[in-house]
Amino acid sequence: MKQLRFLLTGLLAFIMLSNIQAIVEVKKWEPFEIRFVARTIYDNPYVQAMPDKGDALLKVVFTGTSEEAMGKTYTVEGFWDGNWDKRSTFRIRFAPPATGVWKYESFSADEGMNGEKGEITCTDWTDQEKLENPTRRGHIHVCRDGDRAGRYFEYADGTPFFWLADIWSYWTKKGIHFSSFQDVVRDRVKKGFTVGMMRFSSNRRGVPLDRTCDTMDINEMRKIDGMVAYVNSKGMTAWILHWWGGNYVKELSVEKMRRFNRYLVARLGAYNVVWVAAGEYNLDNYGGMGIDYWKDYGANLKSLDPYQKRVLSIHHTPPGWSGGNEAPQWSTGELLHNEKWMDFNQFQVGHNDWRQEKIPEIARHEYALAPPKPFLCTEPWIEFLKQETPADMVRFGGWSAILSGAAGHTYGAGGVWIAHVPEAPSNVFSYDFDWYHKALDYPGGNGIGIMSRFFQSIDWWKLEPAQNLIKENKDNYCSAVPGKEYVVYLRYGGSVEVDLAPSTNKDKFSYHWFDPRTGTDHSTGSVTGGGTKSFNAPDNFDWVLHVKAVTN
C-alpha cells in the first residue's frame, strides 16, 4: 500500500487549496489534481454529488490564457473520494491538452468548495520523454486526416497508435496484490502490448460498487486508480469497460448506470484511457431494454467526457451462444456504425476453431462500411493450454485481422484474463487454468507480441488490404502500399505469387522472410518489379513475407 501511495503521489500534480491562488507547473496531458473538503455533511456523497440530469455538486472550469491554450475552455466535474473527519473529500483531475497558462475556478453549491481559483502553467515533454513513454503524446483519437482517415488510431499529437490489447477482465476484483498487477503490466509492455482492458461493475461481481450500485468502496477505487496510473507510467493505455450486459440490466436503473459512468469519467478521464460503454450489450436481447436504450446510453456517456475526441465504443456477444441468439450480430458495425458516439467498431467471434476462422471474413465486412471507422476484434479465441487453444490459431487471428484492415488486435490468456493469482484465486469458471505467471508466456501470446513488434517497426498505418495482389491462395493475406511495400502472411508456408503492380521492371525490391513464431528473419533476397513474382517460404509453417522497394 505504501508503494501505491508513492506511485500516485509521483504521477499526479497534487495541490490542496483553501480559497487562495497558487501557480504550479505541469506537463502536457499530465493529470493535475485539486483536493476539496465539503462543508456540508452528506449521507451518501457518491449519489448526492452527481444527480441524474442535474449539475454535479462540484465542477472546475479551466480557461487557457496564453500560447496553445489561449481561448480553450474545459469543464471537469469533481468526484467524491472518501471522508475526512466526517466531512466529504472531493477531487478534480484535469489533463491540460495544450501548453500555456490555464486559469481555473471552482463552482459548487457547497460553500466549502466554491470560488477557489488558481493557475497552472503547462509545458510540453521533450521528444526523448515521449519516446520513453508514448502516453505523454495525449489521449487516443481516430485519425481524421490524410488518405487513410478513419482507418486507424493516433495519439493527440498525431502519432499513429497501434492497438494491441491484453484482456485483464478481473484485475479490478478484491484481494489482488499490487505487485501481481505490476508483473503483468511489465511483461506486456516488454512483449509489445499497448492496451490493457480493465472491466468494472459487471453482473454484480465487479468492484468498486456494492450490489445496490449505490455505495462506493472507496478503498478499492483508490487501488484501481493506482493500477490505471501504473499502466500509463509504463507507456500503455487503459481500456475502461464500464458495465456488462445481460438480464440484470433490467434490475438497475438508467440513473445508476449513468451515475457510475459519470463518476468514472470524472475520476479516470485525465488518464490515458479509452472508454468501452459496456461488454456484450446485446446479451439476453439487449438485457431486455432494447437497442434504443443502448444507443441513448452511449450518447450520454460520450457527452460526459470533456475530451470529446477520445474514443468510445461498445462490446457485443456473437451469434451461436444462448445469450446472443435473440439479438445476433457478428460486429457492432452491423447496427451501430452510424451512431455519432461510436468512434470505432468491435467484433467478437467466440472461443473455438471455426469461430476463429471467421476473423478475416468479418474484418472484410467492417472495412467495407462507410464512412470508414477503425475496427478491432476485441474478443478472439482466448488461449488456454489445457483446452488446447493452438498457438498457430492465435497467430492466425491477429495477422489475418490486421492484414484485412483492422487497426490492431486483442489477445486473452487463461490465468491472466481471469486474474488467477495466488492471493485471490478465481472461482468464476469450472475449467482449469494456469496461474497468471505461467499464462504470461503462452506460445500464442508470445507470437502476438512478436506480431506487434513487427508492425511497430514499419509504417503499418500506410498499408491497405490488398488481397487481390495474392494469386491462387485464399489462405494467404496481404496488405500493401502498391509499388512500395507489401506484407503477406502465409498461413501454411509454401509458395506465393505477389503482383508488384504498379511497379516496372526497372524498380528494385528487397524481401525477407519473417518467422512469426520466433521473431527472427530468414532468407533475404531481391527482385525486380513489373508484374507477378513468385516467393517460396522456408517451410510449411506460417511465415510473413515482407517486400519493400529499394530507394537510392
Secondary structure as GFF3:
##gff-version 3
##sequence-region A 1 552
A	DSSP	alpha_helix	2	11	.	.	.	ID=ss1
A	DSSP	beta_strand	13	16	.	.	.	ID=ss2
A	DSSP	beta_strand	23	27	.	.	.	ID=ss3
A	DSSP	beta_strand	32	37	.	.	.	ID=ss4
A	DSSP	alpha_helix	45	48	.	.	.	ID=ss5
A	DSSP	beta_strand	58	64	.	.	.	ID=ss6
A	DSSP	three_ten_helix	67	69	.	.	.	ID=ss7
A	DSSP	beta_strand	73	77	.	.	.	ID=ss8
A	DSSP	beta_strand	79	84	.	.	.	ID=ss9
A	DSSP	beta_strand	87	94	.	.	.	ID=ss10
A	DSSP	beta_strand	100	108	.	.	.	ID=ss11
A	DSSP	three_ten_helix	111	113	.	.	.	ID=ss12
A	DSSP	beta_strand	117	123	.	.	.	ID=ss13
A	DSSP	alpha_helix	127	132	.	.	.	ID=ss14
A	DSSP	three_ten_helix	134	137	.	.	.	ID=ss15
A	DSSP	beta_strand	140	142	.	.	.	ID=ss16
A	DSSP	beta_strand	153	155	.	.	.	ID=ss17
A	DSSP	beta_strand	160	161	.	.	.	ID=ss18
A	DSSP	beta_strand	163	168	.	.	.	ID=ss19
A	DSSP	alpha_helix	178	191	.	.	.	ID=ss20
A	DSSP	beta_strand	195	199	.	.	.	ID=ss21
A	DSSP	alpha_helix	218	233	.	.	.	ID=ss22
A	DSSP	beta_strand	237	244	.	.	.	ID=ss23
A	DSSP	three_ten_helix	247	251	.	.	.	ID=ss24
A	DSSP	alpha_helix	254	268	.	.	.	ID=ss25
A	DSSP	beta_strand	273	279	.	.	.	ID=ss26
A	DSSP	alpha_helix	283	287	.	.	.	ID=ss27
A	DSSP	alpha_helix	291	304	.	.	.	ID=ss28
A	DSSP	beta_strand	312	313	.	.	.	ID=ss29
A	DSSP	alpha_helix	333	336	.	.	.	ID=ss30
A	DSSP	beta_strand	345	348	.	.	.	ID=ss31
A	DSSP	alpha_helix	353	356	.	.	.	ID=ss32
A	DSSP	alpha_helix	359	368	.	.	.	ID=ss33
A	DSSP	beta_strand	375	379	.	.	.	ID=ss34
A	DSSP	alpha_helix	391	403	.	.	.	ID=ss35
A	DSSP	beta_strand	408	411	.	.	.	ID=ss36
A	DSSP	alpha_helix	414	417	.	.	.	ID=ss37
A	DSSP	alpha_helix	436	439	.	.	.	ID=ss38
A	DSSP	alpha_helix	443	456	.	.	.	ID=ss39
A	DSSP	three_ten_helix	460	462	.	.	.	ID=ss40
A	DSSP	beta_strand	464	465	.	.	.	ID=ss41
A	DSSP	three_ten_helix	467	469	.	.	.	ID=ss42
A	DSSP	beta_strand	470	471	.	.	.	ID=ss43
A	DSSP	beta_strand	476	481	.	.	.	ID=ss44
A	DSSP	beta_strand	485	490	.	.	.	ID=ss45
A	DSSP	beta_strand	495	499	.	.	.	ID=ss46
A	DSSP	beta_strand	508	514	.	.	.	ID=ss47
A	DSSP	beta_strand	521	528	.	.	.	ID=ss48
A	DSSP	beta_strand	532	536	.	.	.	ID=ss49
A	DSSP	beta_strand	543	549	.	.	.	ID=ss50
###
